[in-house]
Structures are given as C-alpha cells and as structure tokens.
Amino acid sequence: MKLTDYIHGRGLVVSHVAKKMGVQRQQLNQYNGVTRNLMNLGTAQRIANAMTELGVPTTVADITSALMQKEE
C-alpha cells in the first residue's frame, strides 16, 4: 500500500498531514512505491504524530503494517 493511499483511507488529506509535520507534500510522496521501505522510525513517528494531532489516532505499527501490505 502507498503511504498516500493509507492517509486518504484514514480520511485525511496528504497536504494537511505534511503541513502538520512542517514538510512539503512531495516529501511524503517519496514513500510511495519501492522507496517506501526506506522510511526510518523517526519519519514514521512524525507521520503518526501528525495524523493523531489531526484527529486520527495512528501508531508507527499502523503505518508500517499498512505499507508492508501487498498491493492488489
């Protein structure tokens, strides 16, 4: 699964999550596709914190689990 699909699936907009993190939307888009495996723990935690602050409780485990799912 792509990170952007996960964020949208949780009812959020990628640009809102990026803004809450203090980064550009394109920086979150880099975790789509094959490079998603390069996300480090700190980045996953920042994404989870931003999503939680926007009203969608999220953990690092939620993010990593979703990104590891096979795309159909």
N, C-alpha and C positions, 0 to 999 in steps of 0.2 A: 504494500500500500504506500502511496505517496504521502508525504507529510501534509501537503496542502489538502489532499482528499480527507485525511484524518481530521484536520482542523475544520473543514467545511462540514464533515459528518457530525461533528460535535456542536454544530450550529453557530460557529464563529466565522469571521471574515479574516483572511490571512493578513491583510493590511492592518487590521486592528491589533492582532497579536504582535506583529512586527513593531508597530508604534509603541505598544506597551513595553516591549523589550528594548526599544531605543535603536532599532536597526531598520534597514530598508527591506521591503517585501522581497526583493531579489535575493537577499541573504537567506531567507527561509526557503525560497525556491531551489536553492542549491542542494537541499536534502531530498529532492525528488529523484527518482531514477537510481542509477547504480551508485551514486555518491552518498546515498542515504546511510550507508554502512559506516561512513566516516564521521558521523556525528559523535562528539565526545559527551561525556557525562555532564559536564558543565553547561553545554549548549542545551541538552535535553532538559536539564533542571530549569534553565532560564525560560524555555518554552512552556514547560509545565507550570511554572510560577505565573507567567503572563496569562495563560489560559485560566488558571484558578482565579487570578485577580479580576478577570473579565466575567467571572460568574460560572465558569465551567470547571469544577474540581478535576484536576488532572495530575497524575504522578508520572515520574520517569518510567516506571514499569508499564504504565498505559501506553506511553509513546513508543517505547522500544518494542513492545509486543505488537502494536499495530503496524509498525514499519517492517517487522520481520514476516508479516503475513504475505503469502504468495498472492500476486495479482492474477485475477482470472481473466 
